[in-house]
């Protein structure tokens, strides 16, 4: 009698989307899918830390030149209700509404501020009142300009709790996504035991090793942030000079951030710490203790616009990346744009479409 062979068949799971990455971009796209009752699975290996180490500021004004941030009004109109919804969904506090006080370095900067505050696009955000410095531990002889409608999103809390939500929904896989295991079909994607209609890569710096999108011009800037304890400082606003000082509660403040265009590691450095401490000492005079330091790689693009769109050959593949330093503002906006493009064939704006580089 011949030998018997037993073949084990692995049942395939069908989903609408595979998402690679669970930072700000990936979460925002998940929310679009949930809103539209689409099924999905998220792959995340926790290697991309830019969303976790980000200060999470939303600010509609470029504080170096006093100009409006690209699409700030439209982005905030989506982002603020979006984070409020996530607070209710996850039962956590995420949005801390705090004004920004921009320290003036000269009379000329004061004049430039008040000139900018007359512009229709900025008058809602730039206060026309010159804020005098009453804090004995801040060096600011020319006072401050106040930016309204700003705040901080606690990105670390958001990502941590959102992952737990996905795990509870059986929609999260804590593993590295291997593009070598992809099976491309005419109208679908196969990956291990999954079949999906679309795959969206929202992997930040991980795009550099993605064989389908790694030719796109993603610049990476390492950023480092320190946390200080300064019991005497006592500020209830975000302070901007050569560094940002952001209240975190319990006399703790985040201070950042550095830019390093050469170092591609997530390791903290003594050089970045020294730079931040030195700049901080020019701004505040009270004693402080550095209690934490963290680093991440920002995915930025040379034209300062996100990377959004379909792969030119494999239309079931898409990318959502390059959010840069303003990810909390940009993510909900571009996630909606990509979803509408994939599902409703609404054209992407040329400014964000990856076709500009192809």
Secondary structure as UniProt FT lines:
FT   STRAND          13..20
FT   HELIX           24..35
FT   TURN            36..37
FT   STRAND          40..43
FT   HELIX           50..53
FT   STRAND          57..58
FT   STRAND          61..62
FT   TURN            63..66
FT   STRAND          67..68
FT   TURN            70..71
FT   HELIX           72..90
FT   STRAND          95..97
FT   STRAND          100..103
FT   HELIX           107..116
FT   TURN            117..118
FT   TURN            120..125
FT   STRAND          126..131
FT   TURN            136..137
FT   TURN            141..142
FT   STRAND          144..147
FT   STRAND          151..153
FT   HELIX           155..168
FT   TURN            169..170
FT   STRAND          172..173
FT   HELIX           179..181
FT   STRAND          182..184
FT   STRAND          189..191
FT   TURN            192..193
FT   STRAND          194..201
FT   HELIX           204..209
FT   TURN            211..215
FT   STRAND          218..229
FT   TURN            231..233
FT   STRAND          238..240
FT   STRAND          244..249
FT   TURN            250..251
FT   STRAND          252..256
FT   HELIX           270..281
FT   TURN            282..283
FT   STRAND          289..301
FT   TURN            302..303
FT   STRAND          307..310
FT   TURN            315..316
FT   STRAND          317..321
FT   HELIX           324..326
FT   HELIX           327..344
FT   TURN            350..352
FT   HELIX           354..357
//
